[in-house]
């Protein structure tokens, strides 16, 4: 009998979703089906009201100043492209700051603009064992022509939680817009854009916020929209008598029809989080982190990357086991234990360079979510212990006959 399926790849996308998320998407598809702002009939008005409520829930969750400053995007990458490219004036040579722990969603837009001669970039180093950035390194990197500081809040490789509030204070004091990639933290950890000094917050809807793929947002602090250039124009359903794109929020950054079916699901994900409370979800994540760290402690041949304790880390773990390529380890975890993980470089090449894993296939990543239990995490740790104890045995790479007893 094949092992049960245990999904531990929530850093890629969360699964499962709360049932209400699926129900809301089905209801929209069956009963509404309208495009917000494109009609005066009931279904279009109700769709518009649903999208407005989604903004209000985001504003409440992240303590934004105005709901209309939450701009819907295709995903987190889409939001980061708007934030990064919109702040760089193509007419001037500018400077930007990011870090070596950042995801390609930050690194690649900056690299593209570097190659176009539009920006020079300082990539601040990280402490190799923990993945932490020293805020003073950020401070020292700021120049008169620095136009943005962009940082990944939680690493999708090491689970490292960066000191956002400290960095936000440094950015605010220097008058430099602060962009935060919250792909791995939104819905998992408390984020307060006002207290944390965040000017632009980007996140996907399909990860910790428990919505579907194809959803995301960029929060734009009031006032930043005066200097943040749109990178797309088109129909908005507003001021249609003009061929010039509107300047008011959120239409300024939302050309085209919304992914209304996706936002219907995202709204229910936000409602679920609000009901559970972000504090309770963060405590659950910390409990899973503690359980996993305790579970893998002392396993010979296993290397864990990132912070060694609960402090400064979220439920994202990268590991290696001696004798296994990361892809082989992921294959054994799936075929013999039913555990679904992600091997490789995780779209974050500079992190793996810092860890020394870039030229050896990266790592195998396990990542947790709100529907992962302590027993699930212990099962995963037990599986890794059994694999490590059998390292080098040919039969292990082919198929382990029996894994640890599933909870």
N, C-alpha and C positions, 0 to 999 in steps of 0.2 A: 504494500500500500504506500503510495507516495506521501511524503511529509506534507503537512498543512502549509499554506502560504502565509508568511509573515513579512509584511511590508515594512522595511526599514530604510526607505529612500525618500523620506519626507522633505529633505533638502532640495530634491528635484521638483516634486509637487506633492501636496498632501493627499493622503488616501488612507481610509475612506473619508467621505464628506458627511456632514450631518444630513440625515434624511430630508430635512426641510429644504436644503439647498437644491436637491434634485427635484423635489416636489414643486418648488417655485419656478424652476426652469421649464418643467412640463406644463405648469399652469399658464405661464406666459405664452408658450408655443401654441397651446390649445385654445386659449381664451382671449389673449390680447393680440400679439403678433404685430403691433404697430410700432412706428418709429416716432420717438418723442420729438415734439416741436414741428411735426410735419402734417398735423391735422387737428381739427377742433372737435372731433368726435370722441366719445367716452374712452375708447381703448387707447387712443393716442394721449389723452389727458392723463389717464391712469398710469401709462408707461412713464410719462414725464414726472409724475408725482413719485413713482417708485425710484427713479434715478435721483431725484432731489432728496429723498429720504436716505438713500445710500450715501450721499455726500454728508448729510447731517450726522449719520452714524460714524463715518470716518472722522469728522471734525470732533466729535465727542471722544472717540477712542484715543486720538492723538493730541487732544487739547489744542486744536487749531484755532486761529482767530476768526476765520470766516469759512463757512461750508462751501461757498462757491469758489474758494481757492483750492479745492481738491479737484484736480483735472483728471479725467479718466483717460487711460492709455491702454495700449494693447497688452503691455506687460511692464515689468520693472525696467528692462533694457530700453524700451521705448521712452519711458519717463526720464531715464538717465541721459539718453541722447538729447532730449529736449533741454534738460537742465544744463548739460555741459556745452553743447553747441550753441544754445541760445545765449549763453553768457559771454561767449568769445566773439568779439567784433572782428569780422573778416578783414576790415580795413586796417587793423592795427596788429602788431606783433605782441602777443600777450604771454603771460606765464601762468601755469596751473600747477597745483600740488595734489598728488595722490599718494598711495602707499604700495609697497610690494606685497601686501596681502590682499589687494583688491581683485575683484572679479573682472573678467574681460569686458563686462558691460561698462566699466569705467576705463579700463586700460585701452581698449580698441578705439573708442571715439577720440581719445586724446592722441593716440598714435596716428590715427588718420589725419588729424589736424596738424600734427607735427610734420608729417610727410608733405602736407600742403604748404608748409612754411607759415602757418597761422599761429602756432603756439610752441613754447618750450615747456617741458614738464620736469618737475622734480618728483622722483619716486622715493618717498621716505622709506628707509629700511625698517625692518621689524626685528624683534628679539627672536632668534631662531628657535629656541626651545618652547616659548609660549605663544609666539605670533603677535605679541603686543607691540604697539607703536608708542614711542615716547612722545608725549605732547610737546615737549620742549624742542624736539626735532622738527615738528610742524612749525612752531614759532620761528625757529631759526631759518626755515626755508622760505618764509614770506618775504617778498620783494615789493618795491613800489608798483611794479606792473603785474602783480599777482591778481588774477581775476576770479579764481575759484579755488576752494579746497574740497576735494571729493574723497570720501572714505566709506569703506564697507563696514557697517556696524558690527555684524557677526560674520566671521569667515565661513564660507561654505566648504572649507577644507578642514580647518582645525577647530572650528566652533569658538574661536577666540572672540570675546566681547571687548570692543575697543572703548576707551573712556570718552564717550561722546560729549558729555557735559563739559569736561575740561577743554576738549578741542573746540567745541562750540564757543566757549568763552574767549579763547584765543582768537578765533576767527572774527567774532563780533568786535573785540577790542581793536583789531586791525582793519575792520571795515571790509572784510573779504567774504563774499557769499559762501556759505557752508552747505555742501550737498552731502546727503547721507543715503547710502544704498541699504535699505532695510529689508532686503529679500529674505534674509534668514532670521530676522528679529521681529518684524511686524506680525502681531498675533501670538508671539511667543513671550515677548518681554514688554514691560511698560515703556512707552516712548511718549515724551511730552515735548512737542516741538518748541514750545515757548521756553520752558525751563532748560531744555538742552541746547538752546541757541541755534536750532536748525532752520536754515532759510529755505531749503528745498529738500523734501523727503520723498524718495521714490520707493515703491514696493509693488510686488505682484499681488493679484487677488487670489491666485491659485495655490499659494503655499500656506503660511500660517494663518491667513485670513479665511481659508477653507472654501473659497469660491472656485469657479471653474477656470480652466486655461483660457487665455485670451482676454483676461481682465487685469487691470493694474491702475495705479494712480501716481500723480506727482502733486505733492502739496507745495504751493508757491506762497511764501510769506507775503502778506500785503505790503506793497511797495516794490517788491522784487519784479513784479510784472511790468514795471515802467522801464526796466533795462533788459528783461529776458525776451529775446527775439523769438517769435514763432518760427518753426522750421517747416510748417505745412499750412496751407490755406485751402479753403473750399466752402462747400455749403454748410450752413449751420441751422437753417430754419428760422433765422433771425435777420433783420434788416436785409431781406432778400431783394429789395429794390436797388441795392448798391453792389458794384462789382469789387469793392474794397472790403477786405476781411474785417469783422468787427474788432474793436479794441477792448470791450468789456469782458469781465470774467463770468463764467468759464469759457464762453464761446471763443475767446481769443486763441485758445490752444486746443479746441475740440472740433476741427473740421470733419464733416461727414457724419453719417448716422452712427449712433451708439451701438455697442454690442449689448442690446437691451436684454437678451436672454441670459447672457453671462452676468450682467449686473443684477438681474433678478436673483440669481444664485448667490452672488457676492453679498447682497443685502442680507440674506438669510444666514450666511456665514458670520457676518458682523453681529447679527442679533444673537446668534448662538454664543459668540465670544462675550458679548455684553452680559448675557445671562449667567455664564460660567464665571465671569470676571477675569481680567487679564492677570490679576494678582494670583488667582488660583491656578491658572494655566502656567504661569511662570514658576510657581512652587512645584507643580507636577513635573515640569521640565527639569528642574534642579534635582528632584528626587530620582528621576531616571538617570541623570548624569551621575549622581552618587552611586546608584546601584550598578551601573556599568563599570565605573572606575574600580569599585570594590570587586566586581566580578572578574575583571581581567588582571587584577593586581597579582603579580608573581607568576604569570604565565611565561614560561621559558620560551624564548624565540619570538615573542610578540613585542612589537614596538608601537607605542601610541604617540601621536603627534599632537602638539598643542598643550594648553595648561593641564597640569597634573591633578588639580583639584576642582571643586565646584566653582570656586571663585574665578571670575573672568571667563567663564565658558558656558556655552549652550549645548543642546543635545545633538551636536554634529561631531562625529569622531572619524578620524582617518587612522588606519592601522596598516601594519605590514606583519607578515609571519615569515620567518626564515624558511627558505625552501619553496616559497610560493611567489609567483608573479601575481600582482594584484588582480588581474583578470582570472587567473586560475583559482585564486582564493574565492572570488565572487562566484565562480562556477560551482565550486564545491559547496559553498554555503547554500546556493539555490538547489542543486541537484540532490544533496544529501540531507539538508535540513529545512528546505523550503524558505530560506531567509533571502530576501531580495535587497541587494546593496548596489552601490555604484563604484566600479573601479576606474582608474585613469587619472587624468590631470585636472578634471573638474572645472575646466574653463578658467583656471587661475594659475597660469604658468609661473609667475614670479614667486608665488607662495612655495611651489614645489622646488624652485631653484633654491630658496632659502632653507627649505627642509632637507635638501640633498636628495630628493626623490624624482627630480625632473627627468633624469636620463635612465631611470630604471622602471618606467611604467607607472609612476605615481604611487597611489595608495588605494586601498579599498575603504570606502566610506559607508558608515552606518549612521542614519539620522532618524531622530524620533519625532513624534507628533502627539497630539492630545489623546488619540485613541490607542496609543502604545501603552501597555501596562508594565508594571515593575516585573511581573513574571515573564513577559515577552523579552525584556532586556536581559534578564538572568538567563533565559534560554539561549539568547544570542551569545552571551559571555561563555556559557557552558559549551556551546558549539565551537567557539574559537579555541577554548582550552583543549577540546578533544582533537581538533585539527592540528594544533601546535604539537600535541604529544605524539601525533602520528606523522609529523613532517618527514618527508623523504621516502615514505612508503609508497610505491607505485600504485597500490590499490586505492590509496586515499585520493589521488588525483583523478582516478577513474570514477569511483563512486564509493561512498562510505555506506556500508550495509545498514547501519542503524545509528541515528543521532541520539542526542539526549532526549529524555522523555519530555514531550511538549506539555506545557501547562494547559 
